[in-house]
């Protein structure tokens, strides 16, 4: 079960690295605007906010990778809980799909963590 948990932690971290790249590097480009369904004007005016959000996603990814490597339950629980809460909040306030992309994998990791405990 530890191998499955480590896989999930790394997968969630990779997703957050992707989110970081989309928000920091591709926000105003056609691919980023298509993914986030934004206009040229909105993307340009919100570029700094998106980059800030992307930076936070990068920090989550770093914490998830560190916790997967360390094998310690407390950091794993902290970072996966942060991702789960952010995913639920995003699903409630922005788009329900965020639950499946962000919160659901974190929920699976939380279940595995609770079974390991």
SEROLUM-40100 format. One record per residue (C-alpha): residue in one letter; x, y negated, z. Coordinates in steps of 0.2 Angstrom, whole numbers, plus 5000, padded with zeros to 4 digits. Each point is the difference from the previous one (the first is absolute). Layout:
N
aXYZ ...
% end
This chain:
117
x500050005000 x501549885003 x500450024982 x498349954994 x500049855012 x501749944994 x499450024982 x498549895004 x501049875009 x501249994985 x498549994988 x499249865010 x501749915001 x500150014981 x498349944997 x500449855011 x501649974990 x498950004984 x498849875009 x501549905004 x500750004982 x498249964993 x499849855012 x501749935000 x500650034982 x498550034989 x498649905008 x500049874986 x500450124986 x498750084989 x500250175009 x499849925017 x498549904995 x499150154993 x500350115015 x499449865012 x498749934988 x500649825001 x500049864988 x501649914994 x499549855011 x499650105015 x501650104999 x501049844998 x499249915015 x500250155011 x501750064995 x500849955017 x498650095010 x500250164990 x501950005002 x499849985019 x498850145000 x501250104990 x501449975012 x498950075014 x499650164989 x501950024998 x500249995019 x498750145002 x500950104987 x501749985010 x499250055016 x499150154993 x501650064992 x501049975016 x498750105010 x499950144988 x501950015001 x500149995019 x498650135002 x499549915016 x498150005003 x499849835007 x500749904986 x499050114988 x498449975009 x500349815001 x500449974981 x498750124994 x498749925012 x500549834992 x499750074983 x498350085004 x499449845009 x500549894985 x499250124988 x498450005009 x500049815001 x500449994982 x498650124995 x498749905011 x500649834994 x500750024982 x499650164991 x499450175006 x501350094989 x501349945012 x499450125013 x500450154988 x501749934994 x500749945017 x498950055015 x499650184995 x501850064999 x500449915016 x498550095008 x500750174994 x501749965008 x499149945016 x499150175001 x501650094997 x500849905014 x498650045012 x500250194996 x501849995003 x499849915017 
% end
